[in-house]
Amino acid sequence: MVVTDVNDHVALRDYLRGQMSTQRDQYTHGHHESVLRSHQWRTAQNSAGFLLAHLKPGDDVLDVGCGPGTISADLARLVDPGHVRGIDISSDVIDIARSTHEDLGLANLSFAVDDVYALSSPDASFDVVFAHQVLQHLSDPIAALGEMRRVLRDEGILAVRDADFAAFAWSPTSEYLERWMQLYHQVTRANNAQADAGRHLPGWLRAAGFRSLEVSSSNWTYYSEAERRWWGELWAQRVLHSSFASQALAYGFTTEDELREISRAFEAWADDEDGVFIVVNGEVLARR
């Protein structure tokens, strides 16, 4: 469903209820341009640094929830002649990934629509399974991890990284950014998702049968004028136009006026030369 009138809260609410009844998960962010812009910024270097030293040429890699595929392409270069398969539940996003990377000459990179709860790959298909900012959006992350474990080869490596929203830090303080954080948690809870997934990763992995966990964390920090402008504008748009906005309205958690105030607060933060925003991420490497 393409939402064109966010004033129709009843229709939005009924649509979301229908989605929740016919599919397992409701993606909080959606695929608005402002969301995809942030995903396209991600690279193996800024988003998978904890994994890179463990990769070797010839590894076959599954990139779960690959989005537009920027990390997938980096991984393909690193493991060549091994193959990287990027998967996502959204056919539209997979189309973007394919069109973006078809001219790069990466014969060892492919993209496909797939379901993390029922992966199409046979048992023991991959040396590495990578899932970046995926588990936080799932209603049953342990079941998904069980599928990832199934397709790993013996001694294969799982690498997962997820944000921990409650651990985010920013300055200067802002009542509307505080309200954004509260609202984000309200929406994700309504979607049966876990916004603070970063801190839960070790427990989820052990519950799914993984062993030899290496737990770490790393941050994305936005401070320079260009960084503030990029991050602030992203969220100023996302709180007005993304699925997060339409869901927050449909669930009755906020109003359009409040969302506009939150958007303006992100713009004001971006304009402040002392502004800093720290995005905390939990990371785990584990063996099958």
Stockholm file with secondary structure:
# STOCKHOLM 1.0

chainA/1-288         MVVTDVNDHVALRDYLRGQMSTQRDQYTHGHHESVLRSHQWRTAQNSAGFLLAHLKPGDDVLDVGCGPGTISADLARLVDPGHVRGIDISSDVIDIARSTHEDLGLANLSFAVDDVYALSSPDASFDVVFAHQVLQHLSDPIAALGEMRRVLRDEGILAVRDADFAAFAWSPTSEYLERWMQLYHQVTRANNAQADAGRHLPGWLRAAGFRSLEVSSSNWTYYSEAERRWWGELWAQRVLHSSFASQALAYGFTTEDELREISRAFEAWADDEDGVFIVVNGEVLARR
#=GR chainA/1-288 SS CCCCCTTCHHHHHHHHHHHHHHSSCCCSSTTCHHHHHHHHTCCHHHHCHHHHTTCCTTCCEEEETCTTCHHHHHHHHHHTTSCEEEEESCHHHHHHHHHHHTTSCCTTEEEEECCTTSCSSCTTCEEEEEEESCGGGCSCHHHHHHHHHHHEEEEEEEEEEEECGGGCEEESCCHHHHHHHHHHHHHHHHTTCCTTGGGGHHHHHHHTTCEEEEEEEEEEEECSHHHHHHHHHHHHHHHHHSHHHHHHHHTTSCCHHHHHHHHHHHHHHHHCTTCEEEEEEEEEEEEC
#=GC SS_cons         CCCCCTTCHHHHHHHHHHHHHHSSCCCSSTTCHHHHHHHHTCCHHHHCHHHHTTCCTTCCEEEETCTTCHHHHHHHHHHTTSCEEEEESCHHHHHHHHHHHTTSCCTTEEEEECCTTSCSSCTTCEEEEEEESCGGGCSCHHHHHHHHHHHEEEEEEEEEEEECGGGCEEESCCHHHHHHHHHHHHHHHHTTCCTTGGGGHHHHHHHTTCEEEEEEEEEEEECSHHHHHHHHHHHHHHHHHSHHHHHHHHTTSCCHHHHHHHHHHHHHHHHCTTCEEEEEEEEEEEEC
//
